[in-house]
Amino acid sequence: MSRPLHRRDTSFILFGLGAEQTSPRSLGLLAAVFFGSLLIAAVLTPPAYWLVEFWHNQTNSGNAAWLLAKGPDVYFDRLRMAAIILGLPWLMSVCHLWSWRALGLAPDKCAWRAGLCWWLAGLALIYGLALWKNSPATTPLATATPGQFLEALLAGLLLGLLEETIFRGLILRICYTAARRPALALAAVSVFYAYTHFKVPASVWTHVAPGVHWDTGFFVAFWTTCGITENFDLAQFTALTLLGLVLGALTLRTGSLWSAVGLHAGLVSALYFYRGSGLADGWAAVGVLMLILFLVLFVGQNERATPNT
C-alpha cells in the first residue's frame, strides 16, 4: 500500500479530468442508477410475483411454492440488483471505464496475493467475533462438508466481486470525481454503503393488507429508501460505515479492487457458517474495524509514492 490518500489520483477521476478538476455530472449518474433501479424494481415486482402465483396454480410446483414463500421485498431486491447489473455496461461506457484494468480488476499476481491475505483476514475477523460469543466447541466448521466449504467460497467471491465493482469500482470513483478531497469521497461512499444495508423493516408489513397489489412495489421502494428510520441500529451502522472506510481505503491505497474483494469475500464466506456473528453484531466488531482502518490508513504512509497523475 503506497499511494497517498491526501492527493487526488487521476486513475480514480472519471471523464478524463485532471487532478484539480471536479464534475457534478458523476453525482447525476449515481442518482440515475439509484432511483432508476428503484423505479424498475417497483414496476416489475407485482407482475413477477403474479407470474410465480400463476405458475404455482397451474402446476402446483414445489419450486413455485418455495418462491411464493418469499416476501415481495425479496423480489424487489433481486429485480433491483438485476437492473443495476444490466445497466453496468452502459454506466462503464459513460464513465469511460473501458476495461477491467480501469475498474481496478486487472490480472496482477501481487494484487491477487494481497487479495488472498485480506480474504484470510475476513475469515479471521468473523471467526474471532464468533469465538467472542460462543465456545469453540460450538463452531459449525466442525461439521462442515467440502461441498459447503466450496459453496461458501464461491458465494463470497461472487458477492464480493459484484459489490466491490459497484461500490468501490464505480460509486467511489463517482464521488471521487465530484469531491475535491479524497477523504470526503471516501466518507460519503462509506456512509452510503452502510445506509443501503438497512432494508424494509418487518414491522411495516403489519399495517399492509395481505397479498401483492399493483402498488406493492412502490411501497417496498419507499421503505427501502426510508427503512433506516424505523430499524436504525447505531452499532450496525457504525460497523458497516467502518467496513466501507476500510474497503475504500484499501482500494485507494493500492489502486486495485482485489484487496477489497478479498476482504469482502472472506467476510461473506465466513458468515455462511457464522450468520449470528456478523459485523452488525455489537460493538466488538466496531473496535476491530477501527484497528484495521488505522492500520490501512497509517501503516506505510511514509513510503515514497508516485501518484498516477
N, C-alpha and C positions, 0 to 999 in steps of 0.2 A: 504494500500500500504506500504509494509515493506521491500521488497527486495532491496538491494543496487544495483545501476546501474554501479558502478565503478569496481566491481569484476565480473569475469566470473562465470556463474552459469551452472553447468553441465546439468541441466534439459533442457537447450537450445542448448546444444552441441550434434551434431549427431555422429553416428558410435561408440558410447560408449567411446569417447575420454575423457581424463581428463581435468581439468580446465586450465592447462597450455599448452594443445596441440591444434594445428590447423590443418586444412586439406583443400587444394585447390580443392580436389575432389568435394566438395559441390558446388563450383562455376561451375564446369563442368556439374553437374546435372542441375543447373539453366540455363546454356546456352543451354543444350539439350532440356529442356522444352520450353524455349522461342523461339528458332529458329525452333525446331521441330513442334510446334503448328503453326508457321507462314507458314512453308512448306506445312503442311497438309491442312490448310485452303486455301492456294494459289492454290493447285491442285484441290480441291473439289469445289471451288466457281463457276467456269463456269458450270460444269455439274449439280450442284444443281439448278442454275438459269435456265438452259435449260430444266431441268425436270419440273420446275414450268411453263415455257412457253408452253411445250408440254401439260401439264395438262389443261392450260387455253385454248389452241387451240382446244382441244378435247371436253371440257365440258363447256367452257365459264363461269366457276365458278367465283362467286364474291370473294371467298376466294383467288383463284389463282390471280385474278386481284389485290387484296389488296397486296399480296406478291410481285407481279411484280412491284408494285409502289415503293417498297423499292429498294434502290441502292445496287450494288454489295458489297459495303463496309459493309453494314448491314449483308449480307450473310456471308461475310468473318469473321466478329466479332463473329457471332453465331457459325460458324463452328470451329473457333479457340478456343472459350470457351468450346465447346463440346469436342475437342481434349484434352484440359487441364483437364477437369473433368474426362474423361475416363482414362487419364493417372495418376490420383491421387492415385489409389490403388498401382500401380507399384512404384510410387515415394515414397509413405509412406513406402512400403516394403523395398526399397533400403536404405532409411534413418532410418530404424529401428523404425519408429513411428507406433507401432503395435496397438495402441488403441486411443480412443478419449482422454483419460487421458494424453497420451504422447503428443497430439497436444494442450493440454490446454483446452479441452472441456469436462472435467469430470463433471458429475452431482454434483453440490455443491450449497446448498441453499444460502450461503453467497455470492458466486460468482454471482449467479443469481440475488440477491438483488442489488449488485453493478452494474450489467448489466442493471437492470431496472432504477437505478438512472442515469446512463450515457445515457440511451435511452431518458429519460426526458430532460437531458441536451442537447442532439442533437436536440430535438424538439424545445427547448427554443432558441437555437442558431439561427436556421433558422427563427423562428418566430420573434426574435428580429431584425435580418437583414431585414426581410420583413417590419417590422414597421418602420425601419430606412428610408426606401424608400417610403412607402405608408401610407395612412391613415388607422387606424384600421377598418374603415367602409368598406374598400375595401377587407377585408380578405375573401378568398374563404371558410374558415371554417364555415362562417355564413350560407352557402347554402349546405354544405357537407351532404351527406346521410350516414346512418350507413353502407351501402354497400361500399361506398367509403373509409370510415374510416378503415373497415376491409381489403379492398384491399391494402390500403397504409401500414397498419401494416404488412401484410403478405409479401408484396414486400420488405419492409425494412428489415424484419427478414431474408428472403431468401438471398437477395443480401449481407446483412451484414455478414451473416454466411459464405457464399461462398467466398467473397473477403477476409475476415479476416483469414479463413482457409488457403487460398493460400498465402497471403502476410505476415501475422504475424504468422501463424501456420507453414508454410513451408519456405518461402523465407527469413524471418527474421532469422530462425534457420540456413539456408544455409549460409548466410552472417556472422552470429554469429560464426559459426564453422570455417570460413576462416579467421576471424579477431582476433587479439589479444586484441583489446579494444572494449567493448560492444558499446561505443559511435560511433565508426566508422561504425559498422554493422548497428546501428540504423539510422545513417545519410544516408548510402548507400541505404538502403531499402526505406527510405522516398523519396529520390530523384528519385529512380526508380519508385516508386508508382506515383509520380507526372508526370513523363515522360510518363507513359503508358496511361494517360488520354488525351493526345494530339493525336487525330485521324487524318484521312485523310482530308486535307484541301479541302474545297468546290471549291476553285479556280483552283485546278489541273484538274478538270473534264472538264473545258472549252477547254482544249487542247487535248482532247481524242475523238476519233470517237464514235458516239452513239452505244449502244448495248454492249453485253458481248461477248468477244472473248476468245480464249484459253489462252491468256497471261494476261487477266484482273486480275486474282487472284494474279499474281506476281506483277502487277502494284500496287494493293492495299497493298500488303505486303511491298513493298518498301516505300510507303508513310505512312504506319502505323508506320514504324521504323523511318522515317525521317520527318514526318509531323510537328514535333515540330519546325523545321527550317523555316516553312512557316507561321505558325499561332501562334508563341510564344507570350504569354501574361505574363509579369512579375508578375502582381498581382495574376493571376490564378495559375501560377507555385509556387509562394511563399506560397499561401494559401494551396495548395494541399500538398506541402512538409511539412508545419507545421502540417497539419492534419495527415500525415503519422508519423511524430515525436510523436504526441500526442497518436495515436493508438499504436505505437510500445512501447512507454514509459509505457503506461498502461499495456501492456502485460508483459513487463519485470518486472515492479514493483509488479504486482500481481501474476505472474506465471500462469495466466489464460487468455484465449481469451474472456471471457464473457463480461468484461468491454468494450473492443474494439468492440465486436459485438454489444453491446447495443448502444454505441455512434454512430457507423456506421449506425445501423438500424434506430435510431432516426433521423439522418440526411436525410436518404433516404425517410423515411415515411413523414417527413415534406416537402421535396422537391416535393413530389407527389402533394401538394397543392400550393407550392411556387416555381415554376420552375424558376422564374425570380430573385430569391433572394438567390442564392446558394453561395457556398464557393468561387466560381470564380468571384463573383460579387463585384469587387472593393477592396479597402484596408481596409474597415471596418472589413471584415472577418479576415484579417491578424492580426489586432490588437487584436481581441477577441481570436483568436487561440494562439497568443503569450502569453496572460494572462493564458489561460487554460494550455498551456505547462509549464509555470512557476509553476503553482500550482501542476501539476502532478510530475514534476521533484523535487521540493524542499519541498513541504508540507509533513511532516512526514519523512524527510530524516535522522533525528537524532534518529529515533526509532531503538531499537536494533533488529537486524535481524540475522537469522541463514541461511547462504547461503546453497543451496542444492548442496553440493559438496561431 
